[in-house]
Amino acid sequence: MIGNSATTWGWVSRFLHWIAAALIVVLVAHGWWMTEFPPREARLAQYAWHASVGYTLLALMFARLFWRLGSVVPGLPAMPAWERAAAIANHWTLYALIFAAAFTGWALAGTLRQPLDSIFGVMRIPPIVSGSERGLHEVLERWHSIAAWTLATLVVVHIVAAVWHWAVRRDGVMERMLRSAPQP
């Protein structure tokens, strides 16, 4: 099933979800690693790779958002109103934080002495902040870090909620993102 139904996510939504999830895990882990461990002279290459993956995630997230806005969204199972509101808020906050981390990272990439302005050296990405605005570097770095770590925290909440729906509630919520056919 390509598209979503009233009860489950289609393969396009599932594919975009899991690719984005993998890229977010890679970006958070790599972002932490690259700022702590490589020697200073090796960091620019790490930053360039990180920026390329971040630009890729940003493009994927636009595709994902447009797909979601133009598709049926499977309904949630019966649950208390507060839980439904928390689920909806969690999903939209995840989107907001992904875009916040991506755009602050993109802006930050333009403040370096050598701007990170390509996707793996293949496609040029115009900077949204120029090197002449280097005074913004520390502010953007701080906000990018805050957005990334807040996103990582919310991803953990999302995973815990999915596992709770699978192991405790047994209401099929997690299974909808794992396979096309709704579970009986």
Rosetta blueprint (number, residue, H / E / L):
1 M L
2 I L
3 G L
4 N L
5 S L
6 A L
7 T L
8 T L
9 W L
10 G L
11 W H
12 V H
13 S H
14 R H
15 F H
16 L H
17 H H
18 W H
19 I H
20 A H
21 A H
22 A H
23 L H
24 I H
25 V H
26 V H
27 L H
28 V H
29 A H
30 H H
31 G H
32 W H
33 W H
34 M H
35 T H
36 E H
37 F L
38 P L
39 P L
40 R H
41 E H
42 A H
43 R H
44 L H
45 A H
46 Q H
47 Y H
48 A H
49 W H
50 H H
51 A H
52 S H
53 V H
54 G H
55 Y H
56 T H
57 L H
58 L H
59 A H
60 L H
61 M H
62 F H
63 A H
64 R H
65 L H
66 F H
67 W H
68 R H
69 L H
70 G L
71 S L
72 V L
73 V L
74 P L
75 G L
76 L L
77 P L
78 A L
79 M L
80 P L
81 A H
82 W H
83 E H
84 R H
85 A H
86 A H
87 A H
88 I H
89 A H
90 N H
91 H H
92 W H
93 T H
94 L H
95 Y H
96 A H
97 L H
98 I H
99 F H
100 A H
101 A H
102 A H
103 F H
104 T H
105 G H
106 W H
107 A H
108 L H
109 A H
110 G L
111 T L
112 L L
113 R L
114 Q L
115 P L
116 L L
117 D L
118 S E
119 I E
120 F L
121 G L
122 V L
123 M E
124 R E
125 I L
126 P L
127 P L
128 I L
129 V L
130 S L
131 G H
132 S H
133 E H
134 R H
135 G H
136 L H
137 H H
138 E H
139 V H
140 L H
141 E H
142 R H
143 W H
144 H H
145 S H
146 I H
147 A H
148 A H
149 W H
150 T H
151 L H
152 A H
153 T H
154 L H
155 V H
156 V H
157 V H
158 H H
159 I H
160 V H
161 A H
162 A H
163 V H
164 W H
165 H H
166 W H
167 A H
168 V H
169 R H
170 R L
171 D L
172 G L
173 V H
174 M H
175 E H
176 R H
177 M L
178 L L
179 R L
180 S L
181 A L
182 P L
183 Q L
184 P L
